[in-house]
């Protein structure tokens, strides 16, 4: 199990537990995290799962992949630590990760 802290768009903080192998988007949806609409169901085509990942965990998740990069380019809320939650897989190394939900897509 891995613990992830989500900070919703209104700053509400929710700490949840996740099994390995899920995407961060799936974890958010399963735990009713506000601001993650996940309209495309994880196909990397809607950007409604836009998140900012705090360090040190952003470095571990790595840079966005090609399609993800294209989707993030459309966002006014793009930051250097932006990712799409559906493209980040929960691994042991992400235990303790803090995720800010953008929620304005
Ligand atoms: S759920 Fe649509 S891009 Fe992530």
Backbone and ligand atoms as CSV (ligand in chain L), in Angstrom:
chain,resi,resn,atom,element,x,y,z
A,1,UNK,N,N,0.826,-1.203,0.000
A,1,UNK,CA,C,0.000,0.000,0.000
A,1,UNK,C,C,0.864,1.257,0.000
A,2,UNK,N,N,0.363,2.255,-0.697
A,2,UNK,CA,C,1.054,3.526,-0.803
A,2,UNK,C,C,0.093,4.615,-0.335
A,3,UNK,N,N,0.603,5.589,0.393
A,3,UNK,CA,C,-0.235,6.705,0.841
A,3,UNK,C,C,-0.014,7.904,-0.073
A,4,UNK,N,N,-1.128,8.479,-0.521
A,4,UNK,CA,C,-1.066,9.665,-1.377
A,4,UNK,C,C,-1.927,10.751,-0.744
A,5,UNK,N,N,-1.391,11.964,-0.694
A,5,UNK,CA,C,-2.176,13.112,-0.223
A,5,UNK,C,C,-2.645,13.908,-1.433
A,6,UNK,N,N,-3.960,14.041,-1.577
A,6,UNK,CA,C,-4.519,14.877,-2.634
A,6,UNK,C,C,-4.932,16.212,-2.021
A,7,UNK,N,N,-4.606,17.293,-2.702
A,7,UNK,CA,C,-5.102,18.613,-2.306
A,7,UNK,C,C,-6.064,19.048,-3.410
A,8,UNK,N,N,-7.330,19.125,-3.057
A,8,UNK,CA,C,-8.362,19.446,-4.042
A,8,UNK,C,C,-8.291,20.934,-4.409
A,9,UNK,N,N,-8.964,21.336,-5.494
A,9,UNK,CA,C,-8.889,22.742,-5.938
A,9,UNK,C,C,-9.273,23.748,-4.856
A,10,UNK,N,N,-10.161,23.372,-3.918
A,10,UNK,CA,C,-10.535,24.311,-2.847
A,10,UNK,C,C,-9.631,24.168,-1.620
A,11,UNK,N,N,-8.481,23.477,-1.805
A,11,UNK,CA,C,-7.458,23.287,-0.761
A,11,UNK,C,C,-7.813,22.220,0.271
A,12,UNK,N,N,-8.940,21.526,0.098
A,12,UNK,CA,C,-9.251,20.417,1.000
A,12,UNK,C,C,-8.209,19.318,0.802
A,13,UNK,N,N,-7.672,18.830,1.913
A,13,UNK,CA,C,-6.631,17.808,1.854
A,13,UNK,C,C,-7.223,16.446,2.191
A,14,UNK,N,N,-6.965,15.466,1.333
A,14,UNK,CA,C,-7.457,14.114,1.591
A,14,UNK,C,C,-6.299,13.128,1.460
A,15,UNK,N,N,-6.131,12.317,2.490
A,15,UNK,CA,C,-5.060,11.325,2.477
A,15,UNK,C,C,-5.691,9.968,2.200
A,16,UNK,N,N,-5.224,9.296,1.155
A,16,UNK,CA,C,-5.823,8.021,0.767
A,16,UNK,C,C,-4.735,6.960,0.621
A,17,UNK,N,N,-5.176,5.704,0.656
A,17,UNK,CA,C,-4.253,4.591,0.448
A,17,UNK,C,C,-4.535,3.986,-0.918
A,18,UNK,N,N,-3.492,3.529,-1.579
A,18,UNK,CA,C,-3.663,2.942,-2.900
A,18,UNK,C,C,-2.850,1.660,-3.020
A,19,UNK,N,N,-3.392,0.720,-3.794
A,19,UNK,CA,C,-2.600,-0.451,-4.154
A,19,UNK,C,C,-1.674,-0.058,-5.302
A,20,UNK,N,N,-0.647,-0.822,-5.528
A,20,UNK,CA,C,0.301,-0.542,-6.602
A,20,UNK,C,C,-0.345,-0.845,-7.948
A,21,UNK,N,N,0.095,-0.141,-8.978
A,21,UNK,CA,C,-0.338,-0.459,-10.339
A,21,UNK,C,C,-1.522,0.332,-10.848
A,22,UNK,N,N,-2.230,1.016,-9.975
A,22,UNK,CA,C,-3.320,1.878,-10.441
A,22,UNK,C,C,-2.718,3.173,-10.976
A,23,UNK,N,N,-3.491,3.896,-11.787
A,23,UNK,CA,C,-3.042,5.243,-12.150
A,23,UNK,C,C,-3.481,6.191,-11.047
A,24,UNK,N,N,-2.822,7.334,-10.963
A,24,UNK,CA,C,-3.211,8.331,-9.959
A,24,UNK,C,C,-4.648,8.789,-10.218
A,25,UNK,N,N,-5.040,8.882,-11.472
A,25,UNK,CA,C,-6.430,9.237,-11.802
A,25,UNK,C,C,-7.396,8.201,-11.221
A,26,UNK,N,N,-7.093,6.920,-11.389
A,26,UNK,CA,C,-7.977,5.869,-10.860
A,26,UNK,C,C,-8.095,5.956,-9.342
A,27,UNK,N,N,-6.978,6.237,-8.695
A,27,UNK,CA,C,-6.995,6.378,-7.230
A,27,UNK,C,C,-7.898,7.544,-6.844
A,28,UNK,N,N,-7.773,8.647,-7.575
A,28,UNK,CA,C,-8.582,9.834,-7.275
A,28,UNK,C,C,-10.072,9.540,-7.458
A,29,UNK,N,N,-10.428,8.913,-8.559
A,29,UNK,CA,C,-11.842,8.624,-8.836
A,29,UNK,C,C,-12.407,7.681,-7.771
A,30,UNK,N,N,-11.662,6.639,-7.442
A,30,UNK,CA,C,-12.126,5.674,-6.438
A,30,UNK,C,C,-12.333,6.310,-5.065
A,31,UNK,N,N,-11.613,7.389,-4.814
A,31,UNK,CA,C,-11.705,8.027,-3.508
A,31,UNK,C,C,-12.472,9.345,-3.545
A,32,UNK,N,N,-13.202,9.549,-4.652
A,32,UNK,CA,C,-14.062,10.733,-4.733
A,32,UNK,C,C,-13.323,12.055,-4.594
A,33,UNK,N,N,-12.139,12.123,-5.149
A,33,UNK,CA,C,-11.376,13.366,-5.085
A,33,UNK,C,C,-12.008,14.373,-6.043
A,34,UNK,N,N,-12.270,15.563,-5.544
A,34,UNK,CA,C,-12.900,16.600,-6.363
A,34,UNK,C,C,-11.904,17.166,-7.381
A,35,UNK,N,N,-12.403,17.471,-8.570
A,35,UNK,CA,C,-11.570,18.124,-9.580
A,35,UNK,C,C,-10.944,17.183,-10.581
A,36,UNK,N,N,-11.226,15.887,-10.445
A,36,UNK,CA,C,-10.715,14.915,-11.427
A,36,UNK,C,C,-11.928,14.344,-12.167
A,37,UNK,N,N,-12.261,14.917,-13.310
A,37,UNK,CA,C,-13.441,14.448,-14.050
A,37,UNK,C,C,-13.137,13.166,-14.832
A,38,UNK,N,N,-11.916,13.039,-15.297
A,38,UNK,CA,C,-11.479,11.840,-16.040
A,38,UNK,C,C,-12.440,11.486,-17.171
A,39,UNK,N,N,-12.792,12.492,-17.941
A,39,UNK,CA,C,-13.805,12.326,-18.995
A,39,UNK,C,C,-13.456,11.286,-20.046
A,40,UNK,N,N,-12.181,11.129,-20.364
A,40,UNK,CA,C,-11.832,10.163,-21.422
A,40,UNK,C,C,-11.536,8.778,-20.847
A,41,UNK,N,N,-11.644,8.627,-19.548
A,41,UNK,CA,C,-11.435,7.311,-18.943
A,41,UNK,C,C,-9.994,6.854,-18.940
A,42,UNK,N,N,-9.064,7.786,-19.105
A,42,UNK,CA,C,-7.651,7.428,-19.025
A,42,UNK,C,C,-6.983,7.236,-20.375
A,43,UNK,N,N,-7.600,7.766,-21.433
A,43,UNK,CA,C,-7.047,7.608,-22.782
A,43,UNK,C,C,-6.097,8.737,-23.180
A,44,UNK,N,N,-5.774,9.607,-22.246
A,44,UNK,CA,C,-4.849,10.716,-22.509
A,44,UNK,C,C,-5.397,11.668,-23.570
A,45,UNK,N,N,-6.717,11.900,-23.540
A,45,UNK,CA,C,-7.282,12.771,-24.572
A,45,UNK,C,C,-8.234,13.839,-24.026
A,46,UNK,N,N,-8.242,14.068,-22.690
A,46,UNK,CA,C,-9.168,15.092,-22.182
A,46,UNK,C,C,-8.501,16.111,-21.254
A,47,UNK,N,N,-7.456,15.723,-20.582
A,47,UNK,CA,C,-6.740,16.588,-19.620
A,47,UNK,C,C,-7.580,16.967,-18.403
A,48,UNK,N,N,-8.691,16.271,-18.164
A,48,UNK,CA,C,-9.490,16.562,-16.963
A,48,UNK,C,C,-8.956,15.804,-15.743
A,49,UNK,N,N,-7.753,15.308,-15.864
A,49,UNK,CA,C,-7.092,14.668,-14.720
A,49,UNK,C,C,-5.763,15.375,-14.432
A,50,UNK,N,N,-5.690,16.653,-14.839
A,50,UNK,CA,C,-4.459,17.443,-14.682
A,50,UNK,C,C,-4.105,17.609,-13.198
A,51,UNK,N,N,-2.864,17.303,-12.869
A,51,UNK,CA,C,-2.385,17.427,-11.496
A,51,UNK,C,C,-1.004,18.068,-11.476
A,52,UNK,N,N,-0.659,18.611,-10.325
A,52,UNK,CA,C,0.709,19.070,-10.072
A,52,UNK,C,C,1.271,18.172,-8.976
A,53,UNK,N,N,2.405,17.582,-9.233
A,53,UNK,CA,C,3.016,16.659,-8.269
A,53,UNK,C,C,4.176,17.348,-7.568
A,54,UNK,N,N,4.098,17.385,-6.240
A,54,UNK,CA,C,5.145,18.051,-5.450
A,54,UNK,C,C,6.423,17.212,-5.468
A,55,UNK,N,N,7.536,17.921,-5.316
A,55,UNK,CA,C,8.817,17.219,-5.135
A,55,UNK,C,C,8.863,16.615,-3.731
A,56,UNK,N,N,9.604,15.549,-3.493
A,56,UNK,CA,C,10.575,14.946,-4.418
A,56,UNK,C,C,9.944,13.951,-5.402
A,57,UNK,N,N,8.642,13.772,-5.328
A,57,UNK,CA,C,8.041,12.695,-6.114
A,57,UNK,C,C,7.885,13.020,-7.599
A,58,UNK,N,N,7.812,14.329,-7.943
A,58,UNK,CA,C,7.682,14.635,-9.368
A,58,UNK,C,C,8.867,14.066,-10.149
A,59,UNK,N,N,10.064,14.244,-9.588
A,59,UNK,CA,C,11.267,13.723,-10.271
A,59,UNK,C,C,11.156,12.220,-10.501
A,60,UNK,N,N,10.548,11.522,-9.551
A,60,UNK,CA,C,10.431,10.064,-9.670
A,60,UNK,C,C,9.444,9.698,-10.784
A,61,UNK,N,N,8.363,10.480,-10.894
A,61,UNK,CA,C,7.368,10.150,-11.941
A,61,UNK,C,C,7.932,10.446,-13.329
A,62,UNK,N,N,8.829,11.423,-13.410
A,62,UNK,CA,C,9.440,11.735,-14.692
A,62,UNK,C,C,8.606,12.714,-15.502
A,63,UNK,N,N,9.122,13.061,-16.660
A,63,UNK,CA,C,8.487,14.051,-17.527
A,63,UNK,C,C,7.288,13.437,-18.237
A,64,UNK,N,N,6.346,14.287,-18.671
A,64,UNK,CA,C,5.204,13.775,-19.435
A,64,UNK,C,C,5.659,13.083,-20.722
A,65,UNK,N,N,4.896,12.095,-21.150
A,65,UNK,CA,C,5.193,11.428,-22.417
A,65,UNK,C,C,4.597,12.249,-23.566
A,66,UNK,N,N,4.882,11.881,-24.808
A,66,UNK,CA,C,4.527,12.705,-25.975
A,66,UNK,C,C,3.078,13.190,-26.039
A,67,UNK,N,N,2.104,12.268,-26.043
A,67,UNK,CA,C,0.691,12.663,-26.149
A,67,UNK,C,C,0.280,13.502,-24.954
A,68,UNK,N,N,0.797,13.133,-23.810
A,68,UNK,CA,C,0.484,13.852,-22.577
A,68,UNK,C,C,1.001,15.282,-22.663
A,69,UNK,N,N,2.198,15.411,-23.160
A,69,UNK,CA,C,2.816,16.722,-23.352
A,69,UNK,C,C,1.921,17.600,-24.228
A,70,UNK,N,N,1.411,17.048,-25.301
A,70,UNK,CA,C,0.537,17.799,-26.208
A,70,UNK,C,C,-0.721,18.266,-25.494
A,71,UNK,N,N,-1.329,17.388,-24.690
A,71,UNK,CA,C,-2.551,17.752,-23.969
A,71,UNK,C,C,-2.265,18.852,-22.945
A,72,UNK,N,N,-1.162,18.745,-22.242
A,72,UNK,CA,C,-0.827,19.727,-21.203
A,72,UNK,C,C,-0.543,21.100,-21.804
A,73,UNK,N,N,-0.055,21.120,-23.036
A,73,UNK,CA,C,0.247,22.392,-23.692
A,73,UNK,C,C,-0.994,23.265,-23.851
A,74,UNK,N,N,-2.178,22.671,-23.859
A,74,UNK,CA,C,-3.422,23.433,-24.008
A,74,UNK,C,C,-3.868,24.071,-22.698
A,75,UNK,N,N,-3.240,23.714,-21.596
A,75,UNK,CA,C,-3.720,24.157,-20.287
A,75,UNK,C,C,-3.073,25.462,-19.830
A,76,UNK,N,N,-3.890,26.379,-19.351
A,76,UNK,CA,C,-3.381,27.621,-18.765
A,76,UNK,C,C,-2.735,27.358,-17.410
A,77,UNK,N,N,-3.051,26.228,-16.824
A,77,UNK,CA,C,-2.528,25.891,-15.494
A,77,UNK,C,C,-1.285,25.023,-15.570
A,78,UNK,N,N,-0.714,24.912,-16.737
A,78,UNK,CA,C,0.492,24.112,-16.920
A,78,UNK,C,C,1.620,24.642,-16.053
A,79,UNK,N,N,2.298,23.751,-15.349
A,79,UNK,CA,C,3.470,24.114,-14.548
A,79,UNK,C,C,4.578,23.117,-14.861
A,80,UNK,N,N,5.802,23.401,-14.410
A,80,UNK,CA,C,6.888,22.446,-14.669
A,80,UNK,C,C,6.618,21.072,-14.056
A,81,UNK,N,N,5.779,21.016,-13.011
A,81,UNK,CA,C,5.491,19.726,-12.370
A,81,UNK,C,C,4.104,19.189,-12.741
A,82,UNK,N,N,3.602,19.601,-13.893
A,82,UNK,CA,C,2.303,19.097,-14.363
A,82,UNK,C,C,2.403,17.683,-14.903
A,83,UNK,N,N,1.400,16.892,-14.623
A,83,UNK,CA,C,1.229,15.574,-15.246
A,83,UNK,C,C,-0.270,15.349,-15.422
A,84,UNK,N,N,-0.596,14.389,-16.256
A,84,UNK,CA,C,-1.972,13.905,-16.326
A,84,UNK,C,C,-2.036,12.681,-15.419
A,85,UNK,N,N,-2.996,12.697,-14.503
A,85,UNK,CA,C,-3.073,11.630,-13.507
A,85,UNK,C,C,-3.230,10.251,-14.102
A,86,UNK,N,N,-3.850,10.171,-15.285
A,86,UNK,CA,C,-4.056,8.849,-15.889
A,86,UNK,C,C,-2.770,8.264,-16.456
A,87,UNK,N,N,-1.733,9.100,-16.550
A,87,UNK,CA,C,-0.474,8.621,-17.131
A,87,UNK,C,C,0.588,8.338,-16.076
A,88,UNK,N,N,0.232,8.481,-14.808
A,88,UNK,CA,C,1.178,8.219,-13.718
A,88,UNK,C,C,0.732,6.973,-12.968
A,89,UNK,N,N,1.578,5.973,-12.956
A,89,UNK,CA,C,1.260,4.713,-12.276
A,89,UNK,C,C,1.805,4.731,-10.854
A,90,UNK,N,N,0.974,4.279,-9.931
A,90,UNK,CA,C,1.376,4.236,-8.523
A,90,UNK,C,C,2.400,3.120,-8.314
A,91,UNK,N,N,3.562,3.519,-7.821
A,91,UNK,CA,C,4.622,2.561,-7.486
A,91,UNK,C,C,5.028,2.776,-6.034
A,92,UNK,N,N,5.762,1.820,-5.523
A,92,UNK,CA,C,6.270,1.885,-4.140
A,92,UNK,C,C,7.003,3.209,-3.872
A,93,UNK,N,N,7.749,3.679,-4.855
A,93,UNK,CA,C,8.568,4.894,-4.689
A,93,UNK,C,C,7.713,6.145,-4.498
A,94,UNK,N,N,6.439,6.057,-4.857
A,94,UNK,CA,C,5.581,7.248,-4.754
A,94,UNK,C,C,4.879,7.346,-3.409
A,95,UNK,N,N,5.220,6.473,-2.485
A,95,UNK,CA,C,4.630,6.538,-1.147
A,95,UNK,C,C,4.898,7.912,-0.535
A,96,UNK,N,N,3.832,8.558,-0.039
A,96,UNK,CA,C,3.968,9.882,0.567
A,96,UNK,C,C,3.804,11.029,-0.409
A,97,UNK,N,N,3.511,10.717,-1.643
A,97,UNK,CA,C,3.391,11.745,-2.684
A,97,UNK,C,C,2.274,12.740,-2.368
A,98,UNK,N,N,2.531,14.012,-2.677
A,98,UNK,CA,C,1.515,15.063,-2.537
A,98,UNK,C,C,1.119,15.522,-3.936
A,99,UNK,N,N,-0.190,15.436,-4.220
A,99,UNK,CA,C,-0.737,15.742,-5.536
A,99,UNK,C,C,-1.720,16.899,-5.422
A,100,UNK,N,N,-1.460,17.970,-6.135
A,100,UNK,CA,C,-2.428,19.069,-6.198
A,100,UNK,C,C,-3.303,18.888,-7.433
A,101,UNK,N,N,-4.600,18.872,-7.213
A,101,UNK,CA,C,-5.543,18.698,-8.324
A,101,UNK,C,C,-5.817,20.066,-8.933
A,102,UNK,N,N,-5.620,20.186,-10.235
A,102,UNK,CA,C,-5.820,21.476,-10.907
A,102,UNK,C,C,-7.320,21.781,-11.006
A,103,UNK,N,N,-8.073,20.877,-11.594
A,103,UNK,CA,C,-9.524,20.980,-11.565
A,103,UNK,C,C,-10.162,22.087,-12.362
A,104,UNK,N,N,-9.447,22.701,-13.287
A,104,UNK,CA,C,-10.087,23.775,-14.056
A,104,UNK,C,C,-10.153,23.467,-15.534
A,105,UNK,N,N,-9.928,22.223,-15.897
A,105,UNK,CA,C,-9.908,21.871,-17.329
A,105,UNK,C,C,-11.325,21.652,-17.829
L,1,LIG,S1,S,-8.472,10.924,-17.890
L,1,LIG,FE1,FE,-8.504,11.975,-19.792
L,1,LIG,S2,S,-6.449,12.613,-20.055
L,1,LIG,FE2,FE,-6.441,11.570,-18.151
